[in-house]
Amino acid sequence: MQYRFLGAYQTPDGRWRIEVWAGRGAQWYTVLHDGQVYDRDGFLCERVPLGTVEAVLRANGVSMADLRPETADGPDDGPA
């Protein structure tokens, strides 16, 4: 079974990145901080549900509203 990369979101400073993946009829997320998979007390945040993403970001002072869609040039801040 192939997993598909659906896209990513990141904070404007690029320190937090959330990758969206799908496969086997499900969707899940990978949380990266400063380019590394985030380690939450020994638990790598790979293939986690959205609730885990929200909890990790909240615990680190980041809101889901801070995330922007990533483009080839970096985060998409919307129309200029």
Wavefront OBJ file of the C-alpha trace (Angstrom):
o trace
v 0.000 0.000 0.000
v 1.360 3.354 -1.019
v 0.936 6.316 1.265
v 0.261 9.660 -0.358
v 1.692 12.976 0.715
v -1.201 15.444 0.547
v 0.607 18.625 1.537
v 2.035 20.549 4.445
v 1.392 23.538 6.651
v 3.949 25.530 8.577
v 4.344 28.523 10.815
v 5.498 31.744 9.136
v 8.966 31.350 10.692
v 9.186 27.759 9.374
v 10.014 26.239 12.772
v 6.850 24.106 12.936
v 5.711 22.018 9.974
v 2.751 19.657 9.770
v 2.736 17.094 6.955
v -0.553 15.553 5.858
v -0.539 11.923 4.691
v -3.221 9.490 3.512
v -3.526 5.799 2.886
v -5.679 2.794 3.725
v -8.737 5.028 3.909
v -7.261 7.219 6.667
v -5.487 10.543 7.004
v -2.792 11.332 9.532
v -0.107 13.874 10.285
v 3.596 14.199 11.036
v 4.772 17.024 13.307
v 8.200 18.496 12.599
v 10.007 21.094 14.673
v 13.149 22.732 13.306
v 13.340 20.098 10.569
v 13.136 17.064 12.855
v 10.195 14.805 13.702
v 8.975 16.151 17.032
v 9.783 13.957 20.042
v 7.038 14.208 22.667
v 8.519 12.538 25.754
v 9.971 9.673 23.732
v 7.011 9.451 21.351
v 7.855 10.503 17.803
v 4.932 12.412 16.331
v 4.635 10.465 13.068
v 1.305 9.165 11.758
v -0.651 10.847 14.520
v -4.272 12.050 14.559
v -5.196 15.720 14.324
v -5.899 15.890 18.067
v -2.261 15.055 18.786
v -1.115 17.764 16.381
v -3.323 20.303 18.146
v -2.091 19.223 21.591
v 1.595 19.404 20.617
v 1.224 22.829 19.063
v -0.844 24.169 21.967
v 1.709 22.876 24.518
v 4.375 24.826 22.627
v 2.429 28.079 22.340
v 1.471 27.644 18.686
v -2.097 27.907 17.402
v -3.440 25.935 14.451
v -4.464 29.363 13.124
v -0.749 30.230 12.861
v -0.192 27.550 10.207
v -0.090 28.446 6.522
v -0.178 26.123 3.501
v 3.300 25.396 2.277
v 4.230 26.103 -1.323
v 7.427 25.437 -3.262
v 8.609 28.865 -2.105
v 7.650 28.388 1.553
v 4.419 29.124 3.407
v 1.581 30.623 1.408
v 0.400 33.776 3.130
v -2.526 34.154 0.771
v -3.159 36.862 -1.800
v -0.799 39.823 -1.735
l 1 2 3 4 5 6 7 8 9 10 11 12 13 14 15 16 17 18 19 20 21 22 23 24 25 26 27 28 29 30 31 32 33 34 35 36 37 38 39 40 41 42 43 44 45 46 47 48 49 50 51 52 53 54 55 56 57 58 59 60 61 62 63 64 65 66 67 68 69 70 71 72 73 74 75 76 77 78 79 80
